[in-house]
Amino acid sequence: MKNKSAKKMIDLTHAIYTDMPQFMKARPFTYIETRRYKVGKNSIGSTLCIFVDHIGTHIDAPLHFNPSGKPINEMPLEVMHSTGILLDFTHKDPNTSIKPDEVKMYFKKLKLKPRKGYSVLFYTGASKKWGDSSYFEHIVEINPQTVRWLYNCGVVVYGVDAVSVDIDFVNYPTHSLLLEFEHYIIENLANLDKLSSPTFELFIFPIKLLGATAAPVRAVAITREG
């Protein structure tokens, strides 16, 4: 008998490489160089990587905006594995905002209620422009009140396929919520369009960088096919 619910793994992570898209040009750029050394009969390779902790698909820790907040190495293990909920907002134009009522209606449509153990991923279509300069212009704000509502429901991890969850790069109203309560923000997600179901098993394991404000993350979704 065939397995009618075979599992499928989907990588939601952009590769890290030299000259990859980065939000702030003033930050150190990625530099990756592999060299090989002849040792006896062996050819041993090693790669030098220099990059900021917010590079590529990464997750922000409270310390990013809160000087007293947790660094990424103190992110609780239990929130790294969750039930992912995909919300498709590709119909929204850049420089608009995803309001609480829109998200509430989406959950009602899915016949779900946000709760502890859920991570909410917003698909805006920005990832389709990865590698192009227009990627940095395709940002749909995750409204601060939306984040506050999700948090009050128990959601402490949310993410987006864009370079930021904010469109105001002076006041950063959404990021600034890190000053109020502990939660974690994933940015630059990939392949959200490949998720065949709005619910899935989600793994988000950041590099354990001591005292860092963020870390590159390998985000993986597991869905059931059939």
C-alpha positions in Angstrom: 0.0 0.0 0.0 1.3 3.4 -0.9 1.9 6.0 1.8 -0.8 8.6 1.2 0.9 11.2 3.5 4.5 11.1 2.4 6.7 13.8 3.9 8.4 16.4 1.8 11.2 18.7 3.0 11.4 22.3 1.6 14.4 24.5 2.1 13.2 28.0 3.0 16.8 29.4 3.1 18.8 31.5 0.7 22.4 30.5 0.2 25.1 32.8 1.5 27.6 33.9 -1.1 29.9 36.7 -2.1 28.0 39.8 -3.3 24.6 38.5 -2.3 21.8 41.0 -1.6 22.3 42.8 1.7 20.2 45.4 3.4 22.8 47.9 4.5 25.8 48.5 2.2 27.8 50.0 5.1 27.8 46.6 6.8 30.7 44.1 6.1 30.0 42.3 2.8 30.1 38.6 2.5 33.5 37.2 1.5 33.8 33.5 0.9 37.0 32.0 -0.3 37.9 28.3 -0.4 41.6 27.3 -0.4 43.0 23.9 -0.5 46.2 22.7 1.0 48.3 19.7 0.2 49.0 17.6 3.3 50.7 14.3 2.5 48.4 12.6 0.0 45.4 14.7 1.0 43.9 17.9 -0.4 42.3 19.7 2.5 39.9 22.6 1.9 38.7 25.3 4.2 36.5 28.3 3.5 36.9 31.8 5.0 33.6 33.6 5.6 33.1 37.2 6.8 29.6 38.5 7.2 27.3 40.4 9.5 24.9 38.5 11.7 21.9 39.8 9.8 22.9 38.3 6.4 20.7 36.3 4.2 17.9 34.2 5.7 18.4 35.2 9.4 16.5 35.6 12.6 16.6 38.7 14.8 16.9 38.3 18.6 15.5 40.8 21.1 19.0 42.2 21.5 18.7 43.6 18.0 16.7 46.6 19.3 16.7 46.0 23.0 20.1 46.6 24.7 18.8 44.4 27.6 17.2 41.8 25.4 18.3 38.2 24.9 21.1 37.5 22.3 20.5 34.9 19.7 22.5 32.2 21.6 19.8 32.4 24.3 16.9 31.8 21.9 14.8 29.0 23.5 15.2 25.7 21.8 11.4 25.0 22.1 10.6 27.8 19.7 13.0 26.6 17.0 10.6 23.7 16.2 7.0 24.7 15.7 3.9 24.4 13.5 4.3 26.9 10.7 1.4 28.8 9.3 1.7 30.4 5.9 -0.3 33.5 5.1 -0.3 34.6 1.4 -0.3 38.3 1.0 1.1 38.5 -2.4 -1.9 40.6 -3.5 -0.6 43.5 -1.3 1.4 46.2 -2.9 4.8 47.2 -1.6 4.8 50.0 1.0 1.5 48.9 2.3 0.8 47.3 5.7 -0.7 44.0 6.8 -3.3 44.9 9.4 -4.6 42.8 12.3 -8.1 42.5 10.8 -6.6 41.1 7.6 -4.7 38.4 9.5 -7.7 37.6 11.7 -9.8 37.0 8.6 -7.1 34.8 7.1 -7.0 32.6 10.2 -10.8 32.4 10.2 -10.6 31.3 6.6 -8.1 28.6 7.6 -10.3 27.6 10.5 -7.4 28.1 12.8 -6.6 30.3 15.8 -3.0 31.5 16.4 -1.6 30.1 19.6 1.6 29.1 21.4 3.6 26.6 19.3 2.7 28.4 16.0 5.1 30.4 13.9 3.5 32.7 11.3 5.2 33.2 7.9 4.1 36.0 5.6 4.5 35.4 1.9 4.6 38.8 0.1 6.2 37.8 -3.2 9.4 39.7 -2.5 11.5 36.5 -2.7 10.7 36.3 -6.5 12.9 39.4 -6.9 15.9 38.1 -4.9 19.1 39.1 -6.7 17.5 42.1 -8.3 17.7 45.7 -7.0 13.9 45.8 -6.9 14.0 43.3 -4.1 14.9 46.1 -1.6 11.8 48.0 -2.7 9.4 45.2 -2.3 8.5 45.4 1.4 5.1 44.9 2.8 5.0 46.0 6.4 3.9 43.6 9.1 1.9 46.1 11.1 3.0 46.5 14.7 -0.5 45.9 15.9 -0.6 42.6 13.9 2.6 41.5 15.7 1.2 42.5 19.1 -2.0 40.6 18.4 -0.1 37.5 17.4 2.1 37.7 20.5 -1.0 38.1 22.7 -2.3 34.8 21.1 1.0 33.1 22.0 3.0 33.5 18.7 6.6 34.5 19.4 8.1 33.8 16.0 7.1 35.3 12.7 8.8 35.8 9.4 8.7 37.3 5.9 10.2 36.7 2.5 11.4 40.3 2.3 14.4 42.2 3.5 12.5 43.7 6.4 9.2 43.7 8.3 9.4 47.5 8.5 8.9 50.2 5.8 9.8 53.0 8.1 13.6 52.9 8.3 13.8 55.8 10.8 11.5 54.7 13.5 11.3 51.0 12.8 7.9 50.7 14.6 7.6 46.9 14.1 11.2 46.0 15.1 10.8 48.4 18.0 8.4 45.9 19.6 11.5 44.0 20.6 11.8 46.6 23.3 8.4 45.6 24.8 8.3 41.8 24.6 10.5 38.8 23.7 9.9 37.5 20.2 11.9 36.6 17.1 11.8 37.9 13.5 12.8 35.9 10.5 13.7 37.9 7.3 14.7 36.9 3.8 12.8 33.6 3.7 12.9 31.7 0.4 10.6 29.2 -1.4 7.4 30.0 0.5 5.6 29.6 -2.8 6.6 25.9 -2.8 4.6 25.2 0.3 1.5 23.2 -0.8 -0.3 23.5 2.5 -0.8 26.5 4.8 0.2 24.4 7.8 3.5 22.5 8.1 6.2 21.5 10.5 8.9 24.2 10.8 12.5 24.1 11.9 14.5 27.3 12.4 17.9 26.6 13.8 20.2 29.7 14.0 24.0 29.5 14.3 24.8 29.8 18.0 26.7 33.1 17.9 27.5 34.2 21.4 26.1 37.6 22.2 24.9 38.3 18.7 21.9 40.3 17.7 20.9 37.8 15.0 22.2 34.8 13.2 21.9 33.1 9.8 19.3 30.4 10.1 18.6 27.2 8.2 14.8 27.2 7.8 13.2 24.0 6.7 9.5 23.1 6.3 8.2 19.6 6.3 4.9 19.1 4.6 2.7 16.0 4.0 2.0 15.2 0.4 -0.9 13.3 -0.9 
